[in-house]
Amino acid sequence: MIVLTGTAGFIGSVMLQKLNMEGLEDVAIVDDFTKKAKENNLSGKKFSMKIQRDDFFRWFDEHAGEVEQVIHLGARTDTTEFDVSIFNRLNLEYSKQIWLRCAEHHIPLIYASSAATYGAGEFGYEDNHEVVEKLKPLNAYGDSKNDFDKWMLKQENTPPFWAGLKFFNVYGPNEYHKGRMASVILHAFHQIGETGKVRLFRSHRPDFKDGEQLRDFVYVKDLADVIWFLMNKRTASGLYNLGTGKARTFLALAKAAFAAMDREPVIEFIDTPKDIRDKYQYFTEANMKKLRAAGYDKPFTSLEDGVDDYVRGYLTKGKYF
């Protein structure tokens, strides 16, 4: 049996579909299933057991002998949330409890870290364990992810294999429920449909022109492929970046959205909201050498191809993956 947390969410539901496509249906799914906005993410997918998030550890203690793999993707991901106690409970402490059980019962663990741990990038974007203690995330979400990474690296008792994946800017199907925290592509799709134009954040730094802020945008289907690879390969345990390795501008992203909708680009710029302005990342780019060295050789989806697949295959049809 595979345990998959965060299954009703964006990345978790895509991962469940990936497992189903690979022929795996004996999956215990874990989430807060009271949130109706996420129900459609699970529609048509196969799993063997549904466990409410707050009941999970009691269940795990009774059924650990049946669990072959844990994929921990559940987290509070709202970067505009300022209540540190929420992140401590749902991200840091919850992840610790999963780690301790996987170590005790010798269960391989793959979990979601985040590129938010890198902060403004003062120490680069290399998934080197030596730099983890130095990192300075820009928000409470990033702190919670980095705090777990720091704690985890100090543990002497570990799962037989573990991988912490530093997801960069993920986009793709099954994020309809995310509201403000959805990808820029989803927001662009709605803006183009409603107004014929896209609004992007203006640059508030002299070294970046408007719209030329750079991010490593990675298609969610690629994440699922990497997790599947690590589940089966079980190469060296460690933290791994998960982006494309190629930063692209928000202008390129907007133009790709217009192209996928067969529209001419019309782009205007608005001020970055003050509540996130001093915590805004102007550049992220994953150093992907470690994952490539581990044997993952599949190419990542280009921004243009990913946006086209997402818009034409899902958004225009209201479909889920």
Buried (B, 14 or more C-beta within 10 A) or exposed (E): BBBBBBBBBBBBBBBBBBBBEEEBEEBBBBBBBEEEEBEBBBEEBBBEBBBEBEEBBEBBEEBBEEBEBBBBBBBBBBBEBEEEEBBBEBBBBBBBEBBBBBBEBEBBBBBBBBBBBBBBBEBEBBBBEEBBEEBBBBBBBBBBBBBBBBBBBEEEEBBEBBBBBBBBBBBBBBBBBBEEBBBBBBBBBEBBEEEEBBBBBBBBEEEBEBBBBBBBBBBBBBBBBBBBBBBEEBBEBBBBBBBBBBBBBBBBBBBBBBBBBEBEBEBEBEEBEEEBEEBBBBBBBBBBEBBEEBEBEEEBBBBBEBBBBBBEBBBEEEEBB
